[in-house]
Amino acid sequence: MRNLVIVLSLAACGSRAPQTTLPREYSCGQLALVPHGDRLEIREASASIDGSGAQSARLVSRDASGDHYVVGPLSPIDVSAVEFVVPTDSRHDAVRHVYDTSSGTARADWRLTRDEVCTLRGGDTDVLTRYTKGASFEQLSHDLALGGRDEAREIVHRALLSLQRRYFADR
């Protein structure tokens, strides 16, 4: 009986889809963003993997849209700040907001000057983009370390539905 329980336990563990242990990484233009709890690692896309040349942003708040990390203003003469909003959903993209802080360092004085979407590697947008460029579900699953063909298909399906809702809402 004990051997049967061990075999069943091992079979249950072995049947799970492979899960990546790598942290989420967002691509934001020439920047790579990796959240680490109360800080966000920011590095140039061409920077070394050991983190040299990287900087970090501090977590300032959490709300329904996600974790808000801010860099700057670093001094009274600094006239810009950057906020990164990393969603709690592990499949959605992050957003980068650039602010003009010339009117004051208080958050209420900041003026939004630019927004940019930061694409999550293996997230909905990345998977859908690769799929529309011709990648198969098997290829997506392999390249992005997903749990298999069915998971890749589910991500594409969910992303297409989201895109369709947005399209019809904007008409």
C-alpha positions in Angstrom: 0.0 0.0 0.0 2.8 2.4 0.9 4.5 1.8 -2.5 1.2 2.6 -4.3 1.0 5.9 -2.5 4.6 6.8 -3.4 4.0 5.8 -7.1 0.8 7.9 -7.3 2.6 10.8 -5.7 5.4 10.7 -8.1 3.0 10.3 -11.1 1.1 13.4 -9.9 4.2 15.4 -9.6 5.5 14.3 -13.0 2.3 15.1 -14.9 2.4 18.8 -14.0 3.3 21.2 -16.8 6.8 22.6 -16.6 6.9 26.0 -14.9 9.7 28.5 -15.4 11.6 29.7 -12.4 12.8 32.8 -14.2 11.5 36.1 -13.1 9.1 38.1 -15.4 11.0 40.3 -17.8 9.5 43.2 -19.6 11.0 44.8 -22.7 10.5 48.6 -22.8 12.3 50.0 -25.9 16.0 49.6 -25.1 15.3 48.8 -21.5 14.7 45.4 -19.8 12.6 45.5 -16.6 12.6 42.7 -13.9 10.5 43.1 -10.8 12.0 41.9 -7.5 9.4 42.6 -4.8 9.9 46.1 -3.5 12.2 47.1 -6.3 12.3 47.0 -10.1 15.6 46.3 -11.8 16.1 48.4 -14.9 18.9 47.7 -17.3 19.8 48.4 -20.9 18.8 45.6 -23.2 22.5 45.2 -24.2 23.7 45.3 -20.6 25.4 42.2 -19.1 23.3 39.6 -17.3 25.2 40.1 -14.0 23.5 43.4 -13.5 26.4 45.8 -14.0 25.1 49.0 -15.4 21.6 48.4 -14.0 19.6 50.7 -11.9 16.5 50.2 -9.8 13.2 51.9 -9.1 11.5 51.8 -5.7 8.0 50.5 -5.1 5.8 53.5 -4.1 2.3 52.0 -4.2 0.1 49.1 -5.1 -3.5 49.3 -6.4 -5.8 47.5 -8.8 -3.7 48.3 -11.8 -0.5 46.8 -10.2 2.7 47.8 -8.5 3.9 51.3 -9.1 7.7 51.9 -9.2 9.2 55.3 -9.6 12.6 56.7 -10.6 13.2 60.4 -9.9 13.0 63.2 -9.5 16.4 62.8 -7.9 17.1 66.4 -7.0 15.3 69.8 -7.0 16.8 70.6 -10.4 15.8 67.3 -11.9 12.8 67.9 -14.1 11.7 64.4 -15.0 10.4 61.2 -13.3 9.5 57.8 -14.7 6.9 55.5 -13.3 6.6 51.9 -14.2 3.3 50.1 -13.5 3.7 46.3 -13.4 0.4 44.5 -13.4 -0.4 41.7 -10.9 -1.6 39.5 -13.7 1.5 37.6 -14.9 0.4 37.7 -18.6 -0.3 41.4 -19.0 2.2 44.1 -20.2 3.6 46.8 -18.0 3.4 50.5 -18.7 6.0 53.2 -18.5 4.9 56.8 -17.8 7.3 59.7 -18.2 6.5 62.9 -16.3 7.7 66.5 -16.4 8.4 67.6 -12.8 9.4 71.1 -13.5 6.3 72.4 -11.6 7.4 70.7 -8.4 8.6 67.5 -6.9 5.2 66.6 -5.4 3.3 64.0 -7.3 0.3 66.3 -7.8 2.6 68.7 -9.7 3.8 66.2 -12.3 2.6 66.4 -15.9 2.4 63.3 -18.0 4.5 63.7 -21.2 4.7 60.1 -22.6 3.4 56.6 -22.2 5.0 53.4 -23.5 3.9 49.8 -23.3 6.5 47.4 -21.9 6.0 43.9 -23.4 6.2 40.9 -21.1 8.3 38.1 -22.6 5.8 35.2 -22.9 2.9 37.4 -22.1 -0.3 37.8 -24.1 1.0 40.4 -26.5 4.3 38.6 -27.1 2.6 35.3 -27.8 0.0 36.8 -30.1 2.6 38.8 -32.0 4.7 35.6 -32.5 1.6 33.7 -33.5 0.6 36.3 -36.1 4.1 36.1 -37.6 3.7 32.4 -38.2 4.9 30.6 -35.1 3.0 27.3 -34.4 1.6 26.5 -30.9 4.4 23.9 -30.5 7.0 26.5 -31.4 5.5 29.1 -29.0 5.4 26.5 -26.2 9.1 25.6 -26.8 10.5 29.1 -27.3 8.7 30.6 -24.4 8.8 27.7 -21.9 5.1 27.4 -21.8 3.3 24.4 -20.4 2.6 22.9 -23.8 0.6 23.4 -27.0 -2.7 23.8 -25.1 -1.3 26.6 -22.9 0.0 28.4 -26.0 -3.4 28.0 -27.7 -5.2 29.3 -24.6 -3.0 32.4 -24.5 -3.6 33.2 -28.2 -7.3 32.6 -27.7 -7.5 34.9 -24.7 -5.4 37.6 -26.4 -7.5 37.5 -29.5 -10.7 37.9 -27.4 -9.2 40.9 -25.6 -8.1 42.4 -28.9 -11.6 41.9 -30.4 -13.3 43.5 -27.3 -10.9 46.5 -27.7 -11.5 46.8 -31.4 -15.3 46.8 -31.1 -15.2 49.3 -28.2 -13.1 51.7 -30.3 -15.4 51.6 -33.3 
